[in-house]
Amino acid sequence: MAFQIDFAVRSLVNQAYERSKRILETYREQLHAIAGRLIEIETIDRTEFEKIFGEPVQPKISGTPVPVQ
């Protein structure tokens, strides 16, 4: 039983890792631009984030904004 649980957890972690990696690779340029701006001024608001990101962002009730797919 412990092996099955371990396997399931490892599978979920690997899937999350691969998804995260794809997202970071897809939006690498935008993330570098945001990082550069944060180094300059330390904070940005949603409007500036959207301007840098260059894509419409789907509103969320909480958490990080998610680009519209």
C-alpha positions, 0 to 999 in steps of 0.5 A: 500500500505504501508503494502505491501511495508513494507512486501516486504522489511521485506521479502528481509531483512529476506532472506538476513539475512538467506543467510548471516547466512548460508554463515558465518556458512559454512565458520566459520573455514576459517573466524576465521583463517582469523580473527586470521591472521588479528589480527597478521598482520592487513592486508592480500593480496588476495594470503594469503586470498586464501591460508587460505580459501583453495578454489579457488576464482572466480575473481570479478571486484569489491567487495569481492571475492566469493568462486567458488561453 
